[in-house]
Amino acid sequence: MSDIKAKVQGIDPNVRARDVDDMAAETTNIYETLAIITKRAIQLGSELKQELNTKLEEFATTSDTIEEISENKEQIEISKFYERLPNPAIIATEEWINDDLYYRFKERRKNY
């Protein structure tokens, strides 16, 4: 997962306009392109969420009272780092544009 975090450090986290025709050139269908990007964004989102939860669990403290709130500076710094990462959809779009995504379609069965 650390390789993804290293790759996204140079990506602009802001959304910007893209040329739809250029994005759909490989698949010849913008809807297939968007489906591929969406599936990759879902993968990235779940991987990042799982990694964040794993890191935050290292600092978790259990307490018996609800009123007790303990702030851990390491937890805050980790959370801020993940908040600054670009949206998974932006990362997936950049991967698509840079030809870093591999995709394939399953053969469609013909029911006769």
C-alpha positions as CSV (number, residue, x, y, z in Angstrom):
1,M,0.0,0.0,0.0
2,S,2.9,2.4,0.6
3,D,3.6,2.5,-3.1
4,I,0.2,4.0,-3.7
5,K,0.8,6.7,-1.1
6,A,4.2,7.4,-2.7
7,K,2.6,7.8,-6.1
8,V,-0.2,10.1,-5.0
9,Q,2.1,12.6,-3.3
10,G,2.6,14.4,-6.6
11,I,-1.1,14.3,-7.7
12,D,-3.1,17.5,-7.4
13,P,-6.0,16.8,-5.0
14,N,-8.3,19.2,-6.8
15,V,-10.7,18.1,-9.4
16,R,-10.1,19.4,-12.9
17,A,-11.7,19.1,-16.3
18,R,-10.7,16.2,-18.6
19,D,-11.1,15.5,-22.2
20,V,-13.8,12.8,-22.4
21,D,-12.8,11.7,-25.9
22,D,-9.2,11.2,-24.9
23,M,-10.2,9.2,-21.8
24,A,-12.6,6.9,-23.8
25,A,-10.1,6.4,-26.7
26,E,-8.9,3.0,-25.4
27,T,-12.3,1.5,-24.8
28,T,-14.3,3.5,-27.4
29,N,-17.0,3.9,-24.8
30,I,-17.0,6.5,-22.0
31,Y,-19.3,4.4,-19.9
32,E,-16.9,1.4,-19.9
33,T,-14.0,3.8,-19.1
34,L,-16.0,5.3,-16.2
35,A,-16.9,1.8,-14.9
36,I,-13.2,0.8,-14.9
37,I,-12.2,4.0,-13.1
38,T,-15.1,3.6,-10.6
39,K,-14.1,0.0,-9.8
40,R,-10.5,1.0,-9.2
41,A,-11.6,4.0,-7.0
42,I,-13.6,1.6,-4.9
43,Q,-10.6,-0.7,-4.5
44,L,-8.4,2.3,-3.5
45,G,-10.9,3.6,-1.1
46,S,-11.3,0.3,0.8
47,E,-7.5,-0.3,0.9
48,L,-6.9,3.2,2.2
49,K,-9.6,2.9,4.8
50,Q,-8.4,-0.5,5.9
51,E,-4.8,0.8,6.2
52,L,-6.0,3.9,8.2
53,N,-8.0,1.8,10.6
54,T,-5.1,-0.6,11.1
55,K,-2.8,2.3,11.9
56,L,-5.3,4.0,14.2
57,E,-5.9,0.8,16.2
58,E,-2.3,0.8,17.2
59,F,-3.0,3.9,19.3
60,A,-6.5,3.0,20.5
61,T,-7.1,3.0,24.2
62,T,-10.1,1.4,25.7
63,S,-11.9,3.2,28.5
64,D,-14.9,2.5,30.6
65,T,-16.4,5.9,30.6
66,I,-17.9,7.6,27.7
67,E,-17.0,11.1,29.0
68,E,-13.3,10.4,28.9
69,I,-11.8,11.7,25.6
70,S,-8.1,11.2,25.0
71,E,-6.4,12.9,22.1
72,N,-3.3,11.3,20.8
73,K,-1.1,13.5,18.6
74,E,0.0,10.5,16.5
75,Q,-3.6,9.6,15.7
76,I,-4.3,13.2,14.7
77,E,-1.2,13.4,12.5
78,I,-2.1,10.1,10.8
79,S,-5.7,11.2,10.2
80,K,-4.5,14.5,8.8
81,F,-2.2,12.8,6.4
82,Y,-5.0,10.6,5.0
83,E,-7.3,13.6,4.8
84,R,-4.8,15.4,2.6
85,L,-4.6,12.5,0.1
86,P,-6.5,12.9,-3.1
87,N,-9.9,11.4,-3.4
88,P,-9.7,7.7,-4.7
89,A,-11.6,8.7,-7.8
90,I,-8.9,11.3,-8.6
91,I,-6.2,8.7,-8.0
92,A,-7.9,6.2,-10.3
93,T,-8.4,8.8,-13.0
94,E,-4.7,9.6,-12.9
95,E,-3.9,5.9,-13.1
96,W,-6.1,5.6,-16.1
97,I,-4.6,8.6,-17.9
98,N,-1.1,7.4,-17.2
99,D,-2.0,3.8,-18.5
100,D,-1.3,2.3,-15.1
101,L,-4.5,0.4,-14.9
102,Y,-5.0,-3.2,-16.1
103,Y,-8.5,-4.3,-17.0
104,R,-10.2,-7.1,-18.8
105,F,-13.8,-8.0,-19.6
106,K,-15.2,-11.4,-19.0
107,E,-16.6,-13.1,-22.1
108,R,-20.3,-12.6,-22.4
109,R,-22.2,-15.8,-22.5
110,K,-24.9,-16.2,-25.1
111,N,-28.0,-17.9,-23.9
112,Y,-29.9,-19.7,-26.6
